[in-house]
Amino acid sequence: MADSRGNPKKNKPYGKAIFWGTISAIAYITVFTHQDIITEYFTRGHWYAALPIAAVFFFSFVHGGFCSYLLSVLRIEPAKKKR
């Protein structure tokens, strides 16, 4: 299918945005409701010191995926530079 200008129509990734948004919300809710356990593990030292770094990468990946698909659903794209 094409739009009125003849450009091919792209499907909006509603399902992916909902999926990554749900995962992101669950992750944030889990962290906020289990702060004491998470703090205990993150402050143990030794190899446990890698847990905060892993958590940051996890949250960055999940939140980034959600934002990317949300912006696609809203049709917000970066401006193209004119030559």
Secondary structure, DSSP 8 states (H G I E B T S, - for coil): -B-TTS-B-----HHHHHHHHHHHHHHHHHHHHSHHHHHHHHTS-GGGGHHHHHHHHHHHHHHHHHHHHHHHHTT--------
